[in-house]
Amino acid sequence: MKQLDFKKLHMYEEIHQQADAVKLTKEINLDKIKLIAKKIKEKNITNVVLSARGSSDNVCVYFKYMCEIFAGLPCGFAAPSVSTVYGGKLNYKNTLVIGVSQSGQGLDILNVIEEAKKAGALTIAITNYETSLLAQAADYHLYLGCGVEKSVAATKTFITEMYVLGLMCAEIANSDYLRKNLDLVPSLLEETLKEEENIFNLAKSCVDMYDCYFLARGINYVSVLESALKLQETTYVKSKAYSVSDFYHGPFAVVDDTQNIFLLHGFGRCNMNLYEMFEKLMDAKANVYVISNDSYFTDYSKTLFVPRCEECISPFAIIEAMQIFSCFLSVLKGNNPDIPRGLKKVTVTR
């Protein structure tokens, strides 16, 4: 079977569009985001509910950490079946409800937004389709504007969703620190792509892999969730993501010298947690791969380094590296990451 040319794949091309995509997303949405931040203060919003599926759900994990750390607003996740299946009615007083869907066609996400709006919530939709039902249902729509995404695996829609939510957090928190760091994301994405040769070599070393765990903590929990998902849907490698803290509570028992582990880490507040887990995995003789920007791992041969940056934006670099890794590994395994088996671009759930 002839191997695909990965440079001709939609997934590969769309990953390479991400730096430009986030610039355009900011240009399209920043004024509206500032207006939303003002409205949040006017309505005395005290909590946030997030509703999404798949990669978009992982995006919301990033916003939860950022919003709670920098803006002090508690964030929780909607369970759509509460209303769609069980008919439950929720009290959304002083609540911001955000629905995130690249297509805007998820009926369960739409239902959450509609029910929340009826109950007095301030509602926001984030989609890549201006005319979608979700975009029209919310009080405010943030349009990604990143062009049609042809690959089934979400890459540029994921990164732009994460970026627009980061921008919103910066305005809600009125944080110049976040604004300055988010301005660095386009160049960070471009710098990360310069590591393609090293990423390809890592993928070659993993061709025979059939299962693995992804571990991180804190802000980079989004990185392990999204990386495990990308690996599953493009390579069919069985992957599971954990917070380092949760991995100690039972799952560590599976670790032996046959177990594959990916540690994803951005230098920052969680350093000691990752160092301790790394040493424990080394003692257990696990097969560990590190994707990080932390010099602590300089002498470890199975480390893929991404550019150094502040922890708050490190998921952009780490996730992009793992997107490319998944694309390469899929091709090397004889798959086509643009059309993974059993999946469609738009999945409608109720």
CORHUVEN-V950489 format. One line per field, one symbol per residue. ss: DSSP state (H for helix, E for strand, C for the rest). psi: psi as a letter, one per 40 degrees, with the letter a starting at -180 (. if undefined). A space follows every 50 residues. Layout:
ss=???
psi=???
This chain:
ss=CCCCCHHHCHHHHHHCCHHHHHHHHHHHHHHHHHHHHHHHHHCCCCEEEE EECHHHHHHHHHHHHHHHHHHCCEEEECCCHHHHCCCCCCCCCCEEEEEE CCCCCCHHHHHHHHHHHHCCCEEEEEECCCCCHHHHHCCEEEECCCCCCC CCCCCHHHHHHHHHHHHHHHHHHCCHHHHHHHCCHHHHHHHHHCCHHHHH HHHHHCCCCCEEEEEECHHHHHHHHHHHHHHHHHHCCEEEEEEHHHHCCC HHHHCCCCCEEEEEECCCCCHHHHHHHHHHHHHCCCEEEEEECCHHHCCC CCEEECCCCCHHHHHHHHHHHHHHHHHHHHHHCCCCHHHCCCCCCCCCCC
psi=hhhihdeeiddddddeedddddddddddedddddddddddddefheihhh hiibddddddddddddddddeehhhihigdeddddefihihfhfhhhhhh hddeehddddddddddddeeihihhhiehdeidddddidihhhdfeihhd idhhcdddddddddddddddddefhddddddddeddddddddeeeddddd ddddeedeheiiihhaibdeddddddddddddedeehhihhiidddddgd dddehaeehhhhhhhhhadedddddddddddddefighhhhifhededeh dfhhhiihiiddedddddddddddddddddddeeihedgiheiidhhhi.
